[in-house]
């Protein structure tokens, strides 16, 4: 979800990422240094990157933005 700030040339959008976007951003950041070039290497790197996202981060993203969907 994005909201516009300012007007004209100085207009900026302040985006608040969804929990899925935040997680994927973290996974992509972990995948970049591996620079995998084959399908198998991409799959292995993706799996490893998913494993490296701490459950506390995932729970925090969903509690912060989608608390209505989670039992608290």
Secondary structure, 3 states (H helix, E strand, C coil): CEEEECCHHHCEEEECCCHHHHHHHHHHHHHHCCCCCCHHHHHHHHHHHHHHCCHHHHHHHHHHHCHHHCCC
